[in-house]
């Protein structure tokens, strides 16, 4: 599976919304800063994700974006397929002696990304972050 920069940024944006412990909308500027995504590009990506039913937006001074569904119900594969569409993969190379091999690789990747939710990614990230709390004792 080929993942574009747009696809990677879309995953980062959904992840950022999933990891926040709030029911308040998250501002685009905050997501862009935390994830190092150009804000103008992020605006386009979030608009696309909104059309896909992954996020909701709220207008106004207290506006921003929220996940449209629980993070447990949004898989990495679902978001990637929506953003990337049906781009050709290595398994599509007809006549290649490796067609079957690349088909198995794509199948294995699809299994992993379809079984991984953003809630799971957020949980793993938070656990990893809590393990590395600096201890300034001497």
HELIX and SHEET records of a PDB file:
HELIX    1   1 UNK A    5  UNK A   19  1                                  15    
HELIX    2   2 UNK A   28  UNK A   35  1                                   8    
HELIX    3   3 UNK A   39  UNK A   51  1                                  13    
HELIX    4   4 UNK A   71  UNK A   73  5                                   3    
HELIX    5   5 UNK A   76  UNK A   84  1                                   9    
HELIX    6   6 UNK A   90  UNK A   92  5                                   3    
HELIX    7   7 UNK A   99  UNK A  115  1                                  17    
HELIX    8   8 UNK A  118  UNK A  131  1                                  14    
SHEET    1   A 2 UNK A  55  UNK A  58  0                                        
SHEET    2   A 2 UNK A  64  UNK A  67 -1                                        
END                                                                             
